[in-house]
Amino acid sequence: MPHNETILFLGPDDSPLLTWLRNKGETVIQTFERIRPDMIDRHNITFLISYGYRRIIHREILDKVPNRAINLHVSLLPWNRGADPNLWSFVENTPKGVTIHHLDEGIDTGDIFVQREVFFNTAHETLATTYHRLQEEIQDLFKQHWNEIKAGTIMRRKQTGEGSFHEARDKNSLAHLLRDGWNTPVSVIEEYAAESRS
């Protein structure tokens, strides 16, 4: 294992975790663009972190950083893989939380390193406020466990159970509920979900 990591951070350039990693002395290269295998070689990347990245990372990239690629996902996997996990956790009344998992070729299907269930009192919450809380929780979880993940000393476990998956276009069927966008009260979503189940 290399002593000095060169981390490729796939996510927005204003991510608080990007700043945190650099403040810890990590060497980090950031991009939000599509990456090619030669980028891994050119920059001697030894670790890959995906957080808020919107593209699928293909096998030829992952093979260059074997067992050294993770994703931060704001759902309690295997629930709500894919797009808009926070929204669907309320629509389908599934467990809520955050997960850091190994990156494989699937969409949010890799082995779990660590996760945390998150509970909400939804009476005064919106989709935006719950999303913000999930972001805080996953950043905290990452900071707590980064050294173990980086060192390879944290145990991985396979995802179990069927879980759920959604594509970005799936939320089009809920447009009538989301008139206020992400400022829509969670109670509106929960009422709709309860009526749909009854």
Backbone as a printed PyTorch tensor [residue, N CA C, xyz], in Angstrom:
tensor([[[  0.8460,  -1.1860,   0.0000],
         [  0.0000,   0.0000,   0.0000],
         [  0.8890,   1.2460,   0.0000]],

        [[  0.6120,   2.2150,  -0.8870],
         [  1.4430,   3.4060,  -0.9150],
         [  1.3300,   4.1840,   0.3960]],

        [[  2.4590,   4.7260,   0.8190],
         [  2.4280,   5.5110,   2.0490],
         [  1.7380,   6.8480,   1.8040]],

        [[  2.1040,   7.5100,   0.7000],
         [  1.4910,   8.7860,   0.3540],
         [  0.4250,   8.5610,  -0.6990]],

        [[ -0.8150,   8.8410,  -0.3210],
         [ -1.9160,   8.6850,  -1.2550],
         [ -1.9960,   9.8830,  -2.1970]],

        [[ -2.4160,   9.6170,  -3.4210],
         [ -2.9050,  10.6820,  -4.2840],
         [ -4.3590,  10.3420,  -4.5550]],

        [[ -5.2440,  11.1650,  -4.0190],
         [ -6.6770,  10.8830,  -4.0430],
         [ -7.3210,  11.6230,  -5.2090]],

        [[ -8.1530,  10.9150,  -5.9560],
         [ -9.0000,  11.5560,  -6.9530],
         [-10.3780,  11.7240,  -6.3270]],

        [[-10.7970,  12.9760,  -6.1530],
         [-12.0860,  13.2910,  -5.5580],
         [-13.0530,  13.6290,  -6.6790]],

        [[-14.0460,  12.7700,  -6.8630],
         [-15.0500,  12.9730,  -7.9030],
         [-16.2750,  13.6010,  -7.2590]],

        [[-16.4390,  14.8930,  -7.4730],
         [-17.5330,  15.6280,  -6.8650],
         [-17.3070,  17.1080,  -7.0440]],

        [[-18.2180,  17.9340,  -6.5340],
         [-18.1080,  19.3790,  -6.7380],
         [-16.8980,  19.9880,  -6.0480]],

        [[-16.3960,  21.0690,  -6.6270],
         [-15.1710,  21.6820,  -6.0930],
         [-15.4080,  22.4790,  -4.8150]],

        [[-16.6830,  22.6630,  -4.4340],
         [-16.9680,  23.3660,  -3.1860],
         [-17.3660,  22.4070,  -2.0600]],

        [[-17.0880,  21.1290,  -2.2340],
         [-17.4550,  20.1490,  -1.2130],
         [-16.6590,  20.3750,   0.0730]],

        [[-17.3460,  20.4140,   1.2230],
         [-16.6230,  20.5590,   2.4970],
         [-15.6200,  19.4250,   2.7350]],

        [[-15.8970,  18.2410,   2.2130],
         [-14.9540,  17.1300,   2.4300],
         [-13.6670,  17.3160,   1.6510]],

        [[-13.7420,  17.9740,   0.5150],
         [-12.5330,  18.2610,  -0.2550],
         [-11.6010,  19.1600,   0.5610]],

        [[-12.1720,  20.1920,   1.1420],
         [-11.3950,  21.0940,   2.0050],
         [-10.8540,  20.3480,   3.2190]],

        [[-11.6900,  19.5040,   3.8260],
         [-11.2680,  18.7540,   5.0180],
         [-10.0830,  17.8470,   4.7130]],

        [[-10.1510,  17.1370,   3.5920],
         [ -9.0630,  16.2370,   3.2130],
         [ -7.7610,  17.0100,   2.9930]],

        [[ -7.8490,  18.1170,   2.3030],
         [ -6.6420,  18.9210,   2.0430],
         [ -6.0770,  19.4940,   3.3330]],

        [[ -6.9540,  19.8940,   4.2500],
         [ -6.4920,  20.4170,   5.5400],
         [ -5.8050,  19.3410,   6.3810]],

        [[ -6.1490,  18.0750,   6.1170],
         [ -5.4770,  16.9700,   6.8090],
         [ -4.1370,  16.6200,   6.1630]],

        [[ -3.7950,  17.3100,   5.0870],
         [ -2.5240,  17.0730,   4.4180],
         [ -2.5880,  16.0640,   3.2830]],

        [[ -3.7900,  15.6390,   2.9140],
         [ -3.9290,  14.6980,   1.8120],
         [ -3.6810,  15.4050,   0.4690]],

        [[ -3.0910,  14.6830,  -0.4510],
         [ -2.9330,  15.1740,  -1.8160],
         [ -4.1880,  14.7970,  -2.5890]],

        [[ -4.9460,  15.7980,  -3.0210],
         [ -6.2500,  15.5430,  -3.6360],
         [ -6.3630,  16.2790,  -4.9620]],

        [[ -6.7720,  15.5420,  -5.9810],
         [ -7.1260,  16.1120,  -7.2800],
         [ -8.6350,  15.9850,  -7.4070]],

        [[ -9.2960,  17.0650,  -7.7980],
         [-10.7620,  17.0790,  -7.8660],
         [-11.2260,  17.2670,  -9.3050]],

        [[-12.2890,  16.5610,  -9.6590],
         [-12.9690,  16.8280, -10.9220],
         [-14.4370,  16.4300, -10.8080]],

        [[-15.2530,  17.0970, -11.6100],
         [-16.6650,  16.7390, -11.7260],
         [-16.9370,  16.2110, -13.1340]],

        [[-15.8890,  16.2330, -13.9590],
         [-16.0150,  15.8210, -15.3600],
         [-15.8620,  14.3080, -15.4890]],

        [[-16.2230,  13.8020, -16.6610],
         [-16.0210,  12.3850, -16.9580],
         [-14.5180,  12.0840, -16.9450]],

        [[-14.1490,  10.9820, -16.3240],
         [-12.7220,  10.6500, -16.2490],
         [-12.3810,   9.4940, -17.1860]],

        [[-11.1030,   9.4770, -17.5950],
         [-10.5960,   8.4300, -18.4790],
         [ -9.4930,   7.6650, -17.7390]],

        [[ -9.2500,   6.4170, -18.1370],
         [ -8.2210,   5.6300, -17.4430],
         [ -6.8500,   6.2940, -17.4170]],

        [[ -6.4890,   7.0170, -18.4940],
         [ -5.1550,   7.6170, -18.5270],
         [ -4.9770,   8.6990, -17.4580]],

        [[ -6.0910,   9.2700, -16.9670],
         [ -5.9870,  10.2670, -15.8970],
         [ -5.4620,   9.6300, -14.6170]],

        [[ -5.8780,   8.3950, -14.3560],
         [ -5.4140,   7.6720, -13.1680],
         [ -3.9000,   7.4770, -13.2440]],

        [[ -3.4270,   7.0710, -14.4220],
         [ -1.9890,   6.8400, -14.6040],
         [ -1.2040,   8.1450, -14.5560]],

        [[ -1.7170,   9.1610, -15.2320],
         [ -0.9860,  10.4270, -15.3700],
         [ -0.7440,  11.0790, -14.0120]],

        [[ -1.7120,  10.9630, -13.1150],
         [ -1.5920,  11.6050, -11.8000],
         [ -1.2140,  10.6250, -10.6870]],

        [[ -0.9090,   9.3800, -11.0580],
         [ -0.5520,   8.3510, -10.0590],
         [ -1.5950,   8.2620,  -8.9400]],

        [[ -2.8640,   8.1970,  -9.3490],
         [ -3.9500,   8.1210,  -8.3840],
         [ -3.8950,   6.7740,  -7.6620]],

        [[ -3.9940,   6.8260,  -6.3300],
         [ -3.9730,   5.5970,  -5.5400],
         [ -5.2830,   5.3480,  -4.7890]],

        [[ -6.1630,   6.3550,  -4.7790],
         [ -7.4360,   6.2050,  -4.0650],
         [ -8.4710,   7.0780,  -4.7620]],

        [[ -9.7030,   6.5810,  -4.8250],
         [-10.7730,   7.3100,  -5.5040],
         [-11.9600,   7.4740,  -4.5560]],

        [[-12.4280,   8.7120,  -4.4140],
         [-13.5970,   9.0150,  -3.5850],
         [-14.6580,   9.6580,  -4.4730]],

        [[-15.8390,   9.0590,  -4.5160],
         [-16.9640,   9.6150,  -5.2600],
         [-17.9930,  10.1430,  -4.2610]],

        [[-18.3090,  11.4460,  -4.3850],
         [-19.2830,  12.0580,  -3.4780],
         [-20.0390,  13.1500,  -4.2420]],

        [[-21.2670,  12.8310,  -4.6080],
         [-22.0560,  13.7740,  -5.3920],
         [-21.7150,  13.7480,  -6.8700]],

        [[-21.0240,  12.7030,  -7.2970],
         [-20.6270,  12.5570,  -8.7040],
         [-21.7760,  11.9110,  -9.4640]],

        [[-22.0800,  12.4260, -10.6490],
         [-23.2970,  12.0310, -11.3560],
         [-23.0630,  11.0390, -12.4920]],

        [[-21.8840,  10.4550, -12.5560],
         [-21.5800,   9.5690, -13.6820],
         [-21.2340,   8.1600, -13.1840]],

        [[-21.4680,   7.1890, -14.0210],
         [-21.0680,   5.8160, -13.7120],
         [-19.5650,   5.6930, -13.9330]],

        [[-18.8890,   5.0350, -13.0110],
         [-17.4420,   4.8340, -13.1160],
         [-17.2140,   3.4120, -13.6230]],

        [[-16.5690,   3.3010, -14.7700],
         [-16.4810,   2.0180, -15.4630],
         [-15.3220,   1.1550, -14.9540]],

        [[-15.4060,  -0.1150, -15.3000],
         [-14.4610,  -1.1220, -14.8270],
         [-13.0050,  -0.7590, -15.1260]],

        [[-12.7280,  -0.1760, -16.2960],
         [-11.3260,   0.1040, -16.6380],
         [-10.7190,   1.1440, -15.6880]],

        [[-11.5620,   1.9770, -15.0820],
         [-11.0810,   2.9180, -14.0650],
         [-10.8800,   2.1810, -12.7410]],

        [[-11.8980,   1.4250, -12.3420],
         [-11.8500,   0.7410, -11.0430],
         [-10.7120,  -0.2610, -10.9710]],

        [[-10.3850,  -0.8950, -12.0930],
         [ -9.2940,  -1.8690, -12.1070],
         [ -7.9450,  -1.2330, -11.7980]],

        [[ -7.8400,   0.0630, -12.0050],
         [ -6.5760,   0.7620, -11.7480],
         [ -6.3980,   1.1400, -10.2700]],

        [[ -7.4880,   1.0760,  -9.5130],
         [ -7.4180,   1.3420,  -8.0670],
         [ -8.1510,   0.2160,  -7.3290]],

        [[ -7.6760,  -1.0230,  -7.4700],
         [ -8.4200,  -2.1610,  -6.9050],
         [ -8.6040,  -2.0340,  -5.3940]],

        [[ -9.8600,  -2.1450,  -4.9790],
         [-10.2260,  -2.0520,  -3.5650],
         [ -9.8520,  -0.7150,  -2.9330]],

        [[ -9.7030,   0.2960,  -3.7770],
         [ -9.3020,   1.6220,  -3.2790],
         [-10.2410,   2.6920,  -3.8300]],

        [[-11.5190,   2.3390,  -3.9800],
         [-12.4980,   3.2820,  -4.5190],
         [-13.7720,   3.1910,  -3.7010]],

        [[-14.2550,   4.3440,  -3.2340],
         [-15.4430,   4.3680,  -2.3840],
         [-16.4500,   5.3910,  -2.9020]],

        [[-17.6940,   5.1950,  -2.4930],
         [-18.7580,   6.1390,  -2.8140],
         [-19.4980,   6.4990,  -1.5360]],

        [[-19.8970,   7.7570,  -1.4320],
         [-20.6890,   8.2410,  -0.3100],
         [-22.1020,   8.4690,  -0.8240]],

        [[-23.0680,   7.7670,  -0.2450],
         [-24.4400,   7.7780,  -0.7560],
         [-25.4080,   8.0740,   0.3790]],

        [[-26.3390,   9.0150,   0.1390],
         [-27.2350,   9.4450,   1.2200],
         [-28.5040,   8.5920,   1.2690]],

        [[-28.2920,   7.2870,   1.4140],
         [-29.4110,   6.3880,   1.7310],
         [-28.8710,   5.2590,   2.5920]],

        [[-29.7950,   4.5280,   3.2100],
         [-29.4130,   3.3650,   4.0010],
         [-29.4680,   2.1600,   3.0620]],

        [[-28.3910,   1.9440,   2.3240],
         [-28.3610,   0.8500,   1.3520],
         [-28.6500,  -0.4890,   2.0320]],

        [[-29.3530,  -1.3850,   1.3110],
         [-29.6510,  -1.3560,  -0.1270],
         [-30.8850,  -0.5450,  -0.5090]],

        [[-31.4900,   0.1610,   0.4290],
         [-32.6490,   0.9820,   0.0810],
         [-32.2180,   2.1970,  -0.7160]],

        [[-33.0010,   2.5150,  -1.7370],
         [-32.8680,   3.7610,  -2.4850],
         [-31.5060,   3.9530,  -3.1340]],

        [[-31.0840,   2.9270,  -3.8450],
         [-29.9400,   3.0840,  -4.7470],
         [-30.3390,   4.0450,  -5.8630]],

        [[-29.3480,   4.6580,  -6.4680],
         [-29.6170,   5.5000,  -7.6230],
         [-29.9800,   6.9250,  -7.2480]],

        [[-30.9120,   7.5100,  -8.0170],
         [-31.2120,   8.9420,  -7.9350],
         [-32.2230,   9.2750,  -6.8450]],

        [[-32.0900,  10.4800,  -6.3160],
         [-33.0610,  11.0670,  -5.3800],
         [-33.4160,  10.1590,  -4.2050]],

        [[-32.4190,   9.6030,  -3.5330],
         [-32.7140,   8.6440,  -2.4590],
         [-33.5160,   9.2440,  -1.3120]],

        [[-33.2650,  10.5080,  -0.9840],
         [-33.9890,  11.1300,   0.1210],
         [-35.4830,  11.2100,  -0.1890]],

        [[-35.8160,  11.6650,  -1.3780],
         [-37.2170,  11.7520,  -1.8010],
         [-37.9040,  10.3930,  -1.6960]],

        [[-37.2780,   9.3670,  -2.2700],
         [-37.9300,   8.0520,  -2.3280],
         [-38.0570,   7.3990,  -0.9580]],

        [[-37.1810,   7.7560,  -0.0330],
         [-37.2970,   7.1700,   1.3130],
         [-38.6000,   7.6030,   1.9760]],

        [[-39.0850,   8.8090,   1.6320],
         [-40.3630,   9.2720,   2.1810],
         [-41.5360,   8.7700,   1.3450]],

        [[-41.3770,   8.7430,   0.0240],
         [-42.4610,   8.2640,  -0.8450],
         [-42.7980,   6.8130,  -0.5280]],

        [[-41.7640,   6.0060,  -0.3230],
         [-41.9650,   4.5610,  -0.1340],
         [-41.8510,   4.1330,   1.3270]],

        [[-41.6600,   5.0980,   2.2290],
         [-41.5840,   4.8170,   3.6610],
         [-40.5380,   3.7450,   3.9710]],

        [[-39.3340,   3.9590,   3.4420],
         [-38.2210,   3.0300,   3.6780],
         [-37.2390,   3.6490,   4.6760]],

        [[-36.3700,   2.8300,   5.2630],
         [-35.4060,   3.3700,   6.2230],
         [-34.5460,   4.4730,   5.5960]],

        [[-34.1710,   5.4390,   6.4240],
         [-33.3820,   6.5740,   5.9680],
         [-32.0000,   6.5080,   6.6010]],

        [[-31.0120,   7.0040,   5.8940],
         [-29.6730,   7.0070,   6.4510],
         [-28.6290,   7.3300,   5.4160]],

        [[-27.3820,   7.0320,   5.7570],
         [-26.2460,   7.3090,   4.8760],
         [-25.3090,   6.1070,   4.8690]],

        [[-24.6110,   5.9280,   3.7560],
         [-23.7600,   4.7510,   3.5850],
         [-22.4780,   5.1200,   2.8450]],

        [[-21.3650,   4.5780,   3.3250],
         [-20.1070,   4.6290,   2.5730],
         [-19.8270,   3.2140,   2.1090]],

        [[-19.6790,   3.0520,   0.7930],
         [-19.5290,   1.6970,   0.2570],
         [-18.4230,   1.6180,  -0.7950]],

        [[-17.9630,   0.4010,  -0.9950],
         [-16.9760,   0.1120,  -2.0270],
         [-17.6160,   0.3460,  -3.3880]],

        [[-16.8560,   0.9240,  -4.2970],
         [-17.3610,   1.1650,  -5.6480],
         [-17.1440,  -0.0620,  -6.5140]],

        [[-18.2460,  -0.5590,  -7.0890],
         [-18.1240,  -1.5960,  -8.1020],
         [-18.8250,  -1.0900,  -9.3660]],

        [[-19.0270,  -1.9710, -10.3300],
         [-19.5780,  -1.5260, -11.6090],
         [-21.0750,  -1.2200, -11.5480]],

        [[-21.7510,  -1.6860, -10.5200],
         [-23.1810,  -1.4170, -10.4000],
         [-23.4400,  -0.0150,  -9.8650]],

        [[-24.7110,   0.3280,  -9.7490],
         [-25.0880,   1.6340,  -9.2090],
         [-25.4310,   1.4530,  -7.7270]],

        [[-24.5140,   1.8760,  -6.8730],
         [-24.6900,   1.7930,  -5.4140],
         [-24.8840,   0.3580,  -4.9350]],

        [[-24.1630,  -0.5820,  -5.5540],
         [-24.3300,  -1.9970,  -5.2100],
         [-23.1320,  -2.5930,  -4.4600]],

        [[-22.0740,  -1.8180,  -4.2630],
         [-20.8560,  -2.3670,  -3.6720],
         [-20.9730,  -2.6890,  -2.1900]],

        [[-19.9930,  -3.4390,  -1.6950],
         [-19.9510,  -3.8170,  -0.2780],
         [-19.9690,  -2.5690,   0.6090]],

        [[-20.6220,  -2.6990,   1.7460],
         [-20.7610,  -1.5860,   2.6890],
         [-19.5780,  -1.5630,   3.6530]],

        [[-18.9710,  -0.3870,   3.8000],
         [-17.9650,  -0.1780,   4.8360],
         [-18.6350,   0.2410,   6.1420]],

        [[-19.4450,   1.2760,   6.0660],
         [-20.0770,   1.7980,   7.2770],
         [-21.3380,   2.5500,   6.8690]],

        [[-22.3550,   2.4960,   7.7360],
         [-23.5740,   3.2540,   7.4700],
         [-24.1980,   3.6640,   8.7950]],

        [[-25.1050,   4.6270,   8.6830],
         [-25.7630,   5.1630,   9.8770],
         [-27.2230,   5.4180,   9.5340]],

        [[-28.1160,   4.8780,  10.3540],
         [-29.5310,   5.1780,  10.1660],
         [-29.8200,   6.5630,  10.7330]],

        [[-30.6730,   7.3050,  10.0440],
         [-31.0100,   8.6720,  10.4460],
         [-32.5280,   8.7640,  10.6050]],

        [[-32.9570,   9.3750,  11.6900],
         [-34.3850,   9.5100,  11.9790],
         [-34.7840,  10.9800,  11.9310]],

        [[-35.9700,  11.2240,  11.4200],
         [-36.4690,  12.5910,  11.2910],
         [-37.8010,  12.7430,  12.0050]],

        [[-37.9830,  13.8860,  12.6520],
         [-39.3070,  14.3200,  13.0810],
         [-39.8080,  15.2130,  11.9410]],

        [[-40.6620,  14.6590,  11.1010],
         [-40.9440,  15.3000,   9.8170],
         [-42.0090,  16.3990,   9.8680]],

        [[-42.5360,  16.6920,  11.0180],
         [-43.6340,  17.6740,  11.1000],
         [-43.2490,  19.0200,  10.4830]],

        [[-42.0030,  19.4380,  10.6770],
         [-41.5890,  20.7610,  10.1850],
         [-40.4360,  20.6670,   9.1780]],

        [[-40.2170,  19.4860,   8.6310],
         [-39.0970,  19.2920,   7.6970],
         [-39.5620,  19.4540,   6.2480]],

        [[-38.6250,  19.8510,   5.4110],
         [-38.8300,  19.8410,   3.9630],
         [-37.8570,  18.8490,   3.3490]],

        [[-38.0270,  18.5800,   2.0680],
         [-37.0560,  17.7270,   1.3960],
         [-35.6640,  18.3490,   1.4700]],

        [[-35.5900,  19.6770,   1.3970],
         [-34.2880,  20.3520,   1.4530],
         [-33.6330,  20.2170,   2.8240]],

        [[-34.4160,  20.3950,   3.9010],
         [-33.8060,  20.3190,   5.2350],
         [-33.3710,  18.8910,   5.5690]],

        [[-34.1460,  17.9050,   5.1400],
         [-33.7490,  16.5210,   5.4120],
         [-32.5120,  16.1520,   4.5860]],

        [[-32.4520,  16.6330,   3.3590],
         [-31.2770,  16.3900,   2.5170],
         [-30.0240,  17.0050,   3.1550]],

        [[-30.1680,  18.2290,   3.6510],
         [-29.0400,  18.8990,   4.2930],
         [-28.5610,  18.0980,   5.5110]],

        [[-29.5020,  17.5880,   6.2910],
         [-29.1280,  16.7670,   7.4580],
         [-28.3810,  15.5100,   7.0220]],

        [[-28.8480,  14.8580,   5.9660],
         [-28.1580,  13.6560,   5.4730],
         [-26.7340,  13.9820,   5.0230]],

        [[-26.5630,  15.1410,   4.3920],
         [-25.2130,  15.5460,   3.9840],
         [-24.3140,  15.7300,   5.2090]],

        [[-24.8300,  16.3480,   6.2350],
         [-24.0450,  16.5200,   7.4620],
         [-23.6790,  15.1700,   8.0700]],

        [[-24.6410,  14.2490,   8.0600],
         [-24.4100,  12.9290,   8.6630],
         [-23.3500,  12.1490,   7.8990]],

        [[-23.3960,  12.1900,   6.5580],
         [-22.4300,  11.3910,   5.8110],
         [-21.0390,  12.0000,   5.8850]],

        [[-20.9650,  13.3170,   5.9510],
         [-19.6520,  13.9490,   6.1130],
         [-19.0500,  13.5980,   7.4670]],

        [[-19.8860,  13.5930,   8.5000],
         [-19.4160,  13.2110,   9.8340],
         [-18.9530,  11.7550,   9.8500]],

        [[-19.7330,  10.8860,   9.2130],
         [-19.3830,   9.4640,   9.1540],
         [-18.0510,   9.2640,   8.4340]],

        [[-17.8620,   9.9880,   7.3450],
         [-16.6080,   9.8990,   6.5900],
         [-15.4270,  10.3450,   7.4500]],

        [[-15.5680,  11.4630,   8.1270],
         [-14.4660,  11.9660,   8.9560],
         [-14.1140,  10.9860,  10.0730]],

        [[-15.1250,  10.3360,  10.6480],
         [-14.8830,   9.3670,  11.7240],
         [-14.1180,   8.1460,  11.2370]],

        [[-14.3660,   7.7330,   9.9830],
         [-13.8570,   6.4390,   9.5230],
         [-12.8210,   6.5290,   8.4040]],

        [[-12.4550,   7.7320,   7.9870],
         [-11.5400,   7.8700,   6.8580],
         [-10.2210,   7.1400,   7.0920]],

        [[ -9.6310,   7.2760,   8.2610],
         [ -8.3270,   6.6470,   8.4950],
         [ -8.3980,   5.1290,   8.3440]],

        [[ -9.4770,   4.5230,   8.8560],
         [ -9.6510,   3.0720,   8.7210],
         [ -9.8790,   2.6650,   7.2660]],

        [[-10.6940,   3.4510,   6.5640],
         [-10.9840,   3.1340,   5.1630],
         [ -9.7080,   3.2450,   4.3390]],

        [[ -8.9730,   4.3120,   4.5360],
         [ -7.7250,   4.5500,   3.8080],
         [ -6.7060,   3.4430,   4.0860]],

        [[ -6.6250,   3.0250,   5.3410],
         [ -5.6550,   1.9950,   5.7220],
         [ -6.0890,   0.5910,   5.3150]],

        [[ -7.3630,   0.4380,   4.9470],
         [ -7.8620,  -0.8850,   4.5720],
         [ -8.1250,  -1.7850,   5.7520]],

        [[ -8.3030,  -1.1910,   6.9390],
         [ -8.5070,  -2.0040,   8.1460],
         [ -9.9790,  -2.1380,   8.5190]],

        [[-10.8630,  -1.4790,   7.7860],
         [-12.2880,  -1.5440,   8.1040],
         [-12.9080,  -2.7350,   7.3750]],

        [[-13.7870,  -3.4450,   8.0480],
         [-14.4270,  -4.6190,   7.4560],
         [-15.4860,  -4.1960,   6.4400]],

        [[-15.5910,  -4.9740,   5.3770],
         [-16.6440,  -4.7730,   4.3850],
         [-17.6760,  -5.8720,   4.5360]],

        [[-18.9290,  -5.5170,   4.2180],
         [-19.9600,  -6.5580,   4.2130],
         [-20.8440,  -6.3750,   2.9920]],

        [[-21.2810,  -7.4970,   2.4520],
         [-22.1240,  -7.4580,   1.2730],
         [-23.4910,  -6.8630,   1.6140]],

        [[-24.0850,  -6.1890,   0.6340],
         [-25.4480,  -5.7130,   0.8080],
         [-26.3900,  -6.9160,   0.7860]],

        [[-27.3650,  -6.8950,   1.6710],
         [-28.3230,  -7.9970,   1.7250],
         [-29.7360,  -7.4440,   1.6020]],

        [[-30.6190,  -8.2510,   1.0720],
         [-32.0000,  -7.8320,   0.8830],
         [-32.1860,  -7.1980,  -0.4810]],

        [[-33.4230,  -7.1110,  -0.8810],
         [-33.7240,  -6.6140,  -2.2170],
         [-33.4750,  -5.1200,  -2.3610]],

        [[-33.8370,  -4.3500,  -1.3470],
         [-33.6510,  -2.9070,  -1.4210],
         [-34.5130,  -2.2860,  -2.5070]],

        [[-34.0730,  -1.1360,  -3.0270],
         [-34.8170,  -0.4470,  -4.0770],
         [-33.8730,   0.4070,  -4.9050]],

        [[-34.3380,   0.7800,  -6.0910],
         [-33.5230,   1.5490,  -7.0360],
         [-34.4230,   2.4980,  -7.8150]],

        [[-33.9260,   3.7160,  -8.0750],
         [-34.6870,   4.6940,  -8.8540],
         [-33.7750,   5.4450,  -9.8040]],

        [[-34.3130,   5.7260, -10.9830],
         [-33.6260,   6.5910, -11.9370],
         [-34.1360,   8.0200, -11.7540]],

        [[-33.3710,   8.9760, -12.2710],
         [-33.7430,  10.3860, -12.1160],
         [-35.1340,  10.6590, -12.6970]],

        [[-35.4500,  10.0050, -13.8050],
         [-36.7400,  10.2750, -14.4600],
         [-37.9270,   9.7450, -13.6600]],

        [[-37.6810,   8.8560, -12.7120],
         [-38.7820,   8.2840, -11.9350],
         [-39.5580,   9.3500, -11.1650]],

        [[-38.8620,  10.4270, -10.7740],
         [-39.5590,  11.4360,  -9.9760],
         [-40.5200,  12.2800, -10.8120]],

        [[-40.4850,  12.1380, -12.1460],
         [-41.4230,  12.8790, -12.9890],
         [-42.8770,  12.5760, -12.6160]],

        [[-43.1120,  11.3450, -12.1680],
         [-44.4850,  10.9570, -11.7930],
         [-44.9470,  11.6700, -10.5260]],

        [[-44.0170,  12.3350,  -9.8280],
         [-44.3620,  13.0300,  -8.5850],
         [-44.3660,  14.5430,  -8.7520]],

        [[-44.2910,  15.0040, -10.0010],
         [-44.1860,  16.4520, -10.2560],
         [-45.3260,  17.2290,  -9.6000]],

        [[-46.5170,  16.6200,  -9.5510],
         [-47.6720,  17.3010,  -8.9570],
         [-47.4900,  17.5580,  -7.4600]],

        [[-46.6280,  16.7750,  -6.8200],
         [-46.3690,  16.9650,  -5.3880],
         [-45.2660,  17.9840,  -5.1390]],

        [[-44.3970,  18.1490,  -6.1190],
         [-43.1740,  18.9230,  -5.9080],
         [-43.2970,  20.3290,  -6.4740]],

        [[-44.4450,  20.9540,  -6.2550],
         [-44.6610,  22.3090,  -6.7910],
         [-43.6920,  23.3130,  -6.1670]],

        [[-43.2700,  23.0410,  -4.9450],
         [-42.2700,  23.8970,  -4.2930],
         [-40.8620,  23.3180,  -4.4130]],

        [[-40.6900,  22.3920,  -5.3370],
         [-39.3700,  21.7850,  -5.5210],
         [-38.9080,  21.0940,  -4.2540]],

        [[-37.6280,  21.2990,  -3.9210],
         [-37.0780,  20.6390,  -2.7310],
         [-37.5240,  21.3120,  -1.4460]],

        [[-38.2260,  22.4430,  -1.5580],
         [-38.8050,  23.0620,  -0.3570],
         [-40.1780,  22.4950,  -0.0070]],

        [[-40.5830,  21.4690,  -0.7340],
         [-41.8470,  20.7980,  -0.4360],
         [-41.7870,  20.1780,   0.9620]],

        [[-42.8020,  20.4180,   1.8040],
         [-42.8190,  19.7940,   3.1310],
         [-42.8440,  18.2610,   3.0250]],

        [[-42.0950,  17.6170,   3.8680],
         [-42.0900,  16.1560,   3.8930],
         [-43.4850,  15.6250,   4.1930]],

        [[-44.2560,  16.3590,   4.9900],
         [-45.6080,  15.9060,   5.3390],
         [-46.4830,  15.7280,   4.0990]],

        [[-46.2750,  16.5450,   3.0760],
         [-47.0290,  16.4110,   1.8240],
         [-46.7130,  15.0720,   1.1620]],

        [[-45.4280,  14.7320,   1.1660],
         [-44.9950,  13.4620,   0.5640],
         [-45.5500,  12.2920,   1.3650]],

        [[-45.4750,  12.3840,   2.6880],
         [-45.9300,  11.2840,   3.5410],
         [-47.4430,  11.0730,   3.4260]],

        [[-48.1980,  12.1760,   3.3190],
         [-49.6520,  12.0350,   3.1480],
         [-49.9870,  11.3290,   1.8380]],

        [[-49.2900,  11.7330,   0.7870],
         [-49.4880,  11.0970,  -0.5270],
         [-49.1330,   9.6040,  -0.4510]],

        [[-48.0170,   9.2960,   0.2100],
         [-47.5620,   7.9100,   0.3140],
         [-48.5730,   7.0710,   1.0890]],

        [[-49.1120,   7.6320,   2.1770],
         [-50.0950,   6.9010,   2.9910],
         [-51.3560,   6.6260,   2.1860]],

        [[-51.8060,   7.6100,   1.4160],
         [-52.9980,   7.4270,   0.5850],
         [-52.7630,   6.3650,  -0.5000]],

        [[-51.5580,   6.3760,  -1.0460],
         [-51.2270,   5.4020,  -2.1070],
         [-51.2190,   3.9770,  -1.5770]],

        [[-50.8290,   3.8210,  -0.3090],
         [-50.7450,   2.4760,   0.2730],
         [-52.1020,   1.9710,   0.7630]],

        [[-53.0480,   2.8980,   0.9950],
         [-54.3320,   2.4810,   1.5880],
         [-55.3060,   1.9760,   0.5280]]])
